[in-house]
Amino acid sequence: MHTTPHAARTLTFPARWPSGIRAAATRVGIRSLPGDDLVVFVADEGATAAAVFTRNRFAAAPIEVSRAHLAASGGGFRGLLINAGCANAATGARGRADAERSVAVLADAIGASPASVLVNSTGVIGVHLPIDAMTAAIPGVAEAAGSDGVESIARAIMTTDSAPKAVERTVPAADGGTIRIVGIAKGSGMIHPNMATMIGVMTTDAALDAATLDGVLRRAVDGSFNRVSVDGDTSTNDAVFAIAAGTAGEPADLAAFEAAVADACLDLARMIVADGEGASRILVVEAEGAASPEDAREVAWTVGSSLLVRTAVAGGDPNWGRIIAALGRTEATFDPGEVVVSAGEVVLFRDGGPTGLDAGAAFAAEEVVLRIDLGAGPHADRHLTCDLTAEYVHINADYTT
């Protein structure tokens, strides 16, 4: 079986969720793979929530329900339901009714208003949920929810992921205590910027109002999950949820808290590209010296999403011509004679021509870092992705069969 760089990594999982939040998982049989496939998060005393959702115009039924509930509650939160194995996307009126029914059952089980309960699904598009089996299981899993089991929850939301993904950060609280941030994510295919390109749940025991939490989450997502791609396809079910239970009080320094959330999201984003379907190498494209932020992002994105660049990385082939060809089709402002292209610490292209230096080792590394200095200004950006291998085609050629 193919092993991605993320699967080969030894990951230390958080021992428990932040105080005020509990979770559990169970198996309903929604997906064919072994293991749990239904997850519940509960905040018994209430919490603040925020979320960033996909911009795909075929947004799944659970996304539509969560959007509506988040708006109606003003960020008030009591529960979150996630299932793996079925996206409940492009499923019409029945799909919407199923999502609403599942939320109502969880709300009843925890004594909450349905508007305070959010929901999402991940898996195959165009398939209906086994809603009767799900609703029968929800009360039991809600009752079983506890403060531990982070790894099991992260594993239960996986689809084609080869390994679970979780992070933890801590920052000081205003009263001298400690605020914890624990996040999980799933994603390895149908990954592309235009929201968050996956499902993530960021939890904390910090006390934040809804507007502040929303701003922190959106800025963190933009610098992390919106900078990753595996295959150029934005999912119908992308969402990142943030839950702040408030039990640890306010952060001593809001900027430090936001930096910790951003760093945690970036770590999860790197895990996603390291676990890209069929991936054998991580590819990081860093664009600098750009005339504008938009130019920096376009250059990083264009080079990082080039199939020719990514297949060269898969083969460990230092074919820098593909990099400048991708750069040349952007609309960014630059003088080709000022551009410098490097792989790792090896400069490949400068003063309009090749340097003749050997970058074979840089392209053979598990993480290939391409740096493009446009020499046109002070702005920079990055794009995180992985190589494109024959294994990716194998995984997706028979995804439903």
Buried (B, 14 or more C-beta within 10 A) or exposed (E): EBEBBBBEEEBEBBEBBBBBBBBBBBBBEBBEEEEBBBBBBBBBEBBBBBBBBBEBEEBBBBBBBBBEBBEEBEBBBBBBBBBBBBBBBBBEEEBBEBBBBBBBBBBBBBEBEBBBBBBBBBBBBBBEBBBEEBBEBBBEBBEBBEBBBBBBBBBBBBBBBBBBBBBBBBBBBBEEEEBBBBBBBBBBBBBBBBBBBBBBBBBBBBBBEBEBBBEBBBBBBBBBBBBBBBBEBBBBBBBBBBBBBBBBBBBBEBEEBBBBBBBBBBBBBBBBBBBBBBBBBBBBBBBBBBBBEBBBBBBBBBBBBBEBBBBBBBBBBBBBEBBBBBBEEBEBEBEBEBBBBBBBEBBBBBEEEBBEBEBEEBBBBEBBBBBBBBBBBEBBBBBBBBBBBEBBEEBBEEEEE
